[in-house]
């Protein structure tokens, strides 16, 4: 099984389990990941998803042996469309997705990290959009990464193909934080549990609103988010949360 899912209580770990290809995003792995994320998105018991890679690192991106053998234009288009579909599934899904990165996250692997809502890595993790080194500019990876970091560091990554270290990835906003290898799992789980303790419904509304308003002009963004806050306010969880705060007690979420 190239994609492994481990669920404990309300947190699911999605593990790309193909260390031989450095967890490459082949046709099969992309299709399997899309299916897994769709299934978890519909599972009301799951509140948070952690995405990680098995073996030496997170993901080296597309399987270059597979890419070289495609040859036909339609096949290339199909592969890149499928990859984009996975990224959109993560962004547009209802559940928060946390990337847990060790080793390398290159090309489409780096795109995957940028597409997740949060990202944490080990101190020795490396991130790159190295397509320029093999004559294939990282055009689709840059869509996700350029929406997380500023233009100058993005262009340097794209034009040089050089990897960046975890401390710099944090500095430019590609990841939230980095930890020692031995502490990474514990720290990511701590964040996941904190998010899982919130109202499912509120998180779903908030995640959707966050990404939609980013693409809007200021006036439209305020109109849209005012509407979304009103919808949120009508939910039982908002009423319970406010009441619990006033009464100085822990809220009991109904996710309604």
Secondary structure, DSSP 8 states (H G I E B T S, - for coil): --EEEEEETTEEEEEE--GGGTS---HHHHHHHHHHHHHHHH-TT--EEEEEE-TT-SB--S-HHHHHHH-SHHHHHHHHHHHHHHHHHHHHSSSEEEEEE-SEEETHHHHHHHHSSEEEEETT-EEE-GGGGGT---HHHHHHHTTTS-HHHHHHHHHH---EEHHHHHHTTSSSEEE-HHHHHHHHHHHHHHHHTS-HHHHHHHHHHHHHHHTS-HHHHHHHHHHHHHHHHTSHHHHHHHHHHHTTS-------
